[in-house]
Amino acid sequence: MQHLNLFSAAILCTAIVSACAKPEAPATSELQTVEGQLQTAATLREAPLLFVNYWATWCGPCRKEIPELNKFALEHKDSVTVVAINFDGSRGDQLQQEIEEMGITFASTDLQAGEQLELTKPSVLPTTYVLRNGKLINTLLGPQTLQDLQKELPASDG
């Protein structure tokens, strides 16, 4: 019976925390990439194929995956949009320094982009969300290789 009470308490706490969550930012506000490009969440959602990768400097598997994402973004720059989001919410100069430290060469932005794309902040890193025409089609957990990423391409692009 005590386990049932603890379970009920956990569900109640989850419901309370969920109800207190901050509302999502409007999808019409602009997102600025670290590179200075302005985009909106709506523009990103319109991308035929969008890969959104969450990473952190303290994540060893993220460090292993970034070179694969760099290659993938470069090889498929005409058909795929790849965006990096820092899991820890770093911004400004700190974010730029971490991007350089990680060697990320594709577009990068802050957590606001993930929120505006209505993506859940992952509980596992690295995580890459794959969206086709704004709809989530896959969630890739753990470090991906170039070959893993290419499996997500339509047959004509792969």
N, C-alpha and C positions, 0 to 999 in steps of 0.2 A: 504494500500500500504506500510505503514511503517513496518508492521509485515512481509511482504514479503521481504523487504530489509534486515531486521534483520535476517530472516531465511537464505537468500542467503549469508549474511556475515558469519553466523555461519557455513554453509557448506564449504565456502571458507577457513575459518580458520582451520576447521577440516582437509581439504585436504592438506593444507600447513604443519600442524603439522605432519600428517601421512607421508608426503614425507620426512620430516626431521628426522624421527625415525631412531635410530641406527640399523644397520643390525644385524640379528641374529648371535649368536656365532656359529661356525661350530659344527656340531653334533658329530664330532670325538674327541673333547677334553674331557678330563677326568673330572668327577664330584667327589668331595670328600664329603662323608657324614661326619657329625660331629663325628661319631663313627670311622672315619678313613678309611672306606671302599672306594675303588676306583671303580667307575662304569662309564660307558659312557651313554649318552642319548640313543644311539642305543641299549645298553644292557637293559635299562629300558623299551624301546619301545617294546622289544621282550618278555617282561613278559606277560604270558598268561592273567593275570588280574592285573592291576595296579591302585591303588587308590592314587591320589596326593591331599593332603589336604593343603590349604592355611590357615594360622592362624596368630594372633598377640596377644601380651600380653595385650593390651588395649581392646581386644574384649571379652566381657563377655560371649556371646554364644560359643566362641571358648573354653573358660575354661570349659564350661559345656560339650562340645563335646569330648574333648581330652580323658577322661577316657573311653568313648565308643570306640574310635578309638584304644586305647591301648588294650582293650579286643578283639576287632575284629582282630587286627594284630596278637595277640598271638594265638587266637583260629584257625586262618586260615593261619598260617605261612608257611604251606607246599603248599598252592595253590594260595596265594595272596601276592602281594608286596604292602606295604603301605609306602608312603614317605611324610614327613611333609616339607613344605616350608614356611619360615617366610615371611609374606607379606611386612614387613618393610625393608627387605634386610639386616638385621643384619648379621654380619659375625664374625668368630673367637671366641674369649672369650666371647664377648657380646652375640652371638648367643647361645653358650653353656650354659651361665647363664640363658638365657630366656627359653631354652628347659628344664632345671632343674626346673625353677620356674613354668613352665606349667605342669611338670610331664610327658613329652612326652617320651615314652619308645621304639618307633619304629624309623626307619631310618629318619634322618633329613638332609636337605641340604639347600643351599641358593637359591636365585631367579634365578641364572644361570641355574639351572636344569629345571625350568619351561619354561624358554626361549628356551632352547635346545630341550625340548619336544614339542615345538611349541604350548604351552598353553598360552592363553591370561591371563594376570594378572587380577584377578577378581575385580569387583567393589563392591561386597558384601562378608562379612565374617561371619562365615566360608564358604568356598566353597571347595567342593571335586570333582575333575574330576575323572571319571572312564574310563579307557582305556582297551580294550580287544585287544590283539595282536597289540598294537600300534595305534589303532583307537579309537577316543573318542566316547564312547557309551552313556554317561550320564553326566550331571552336577548337583550335589546335592548342593542346596543353603540352608544356615542356618544350625543349629546344627542337627546332625544326631544321632539317637540312634543305639544301636547294631542291633536291628531288622531292622531298615531302611537300614543299610549297608549290612546286610545279604540278603536283597531283591535283591541286585545287583549281587549276586552269581548265577552261572549256577545252574539249578535244582539239579544236582548231588552233588554240594558242600554245598548247603544251609541246 
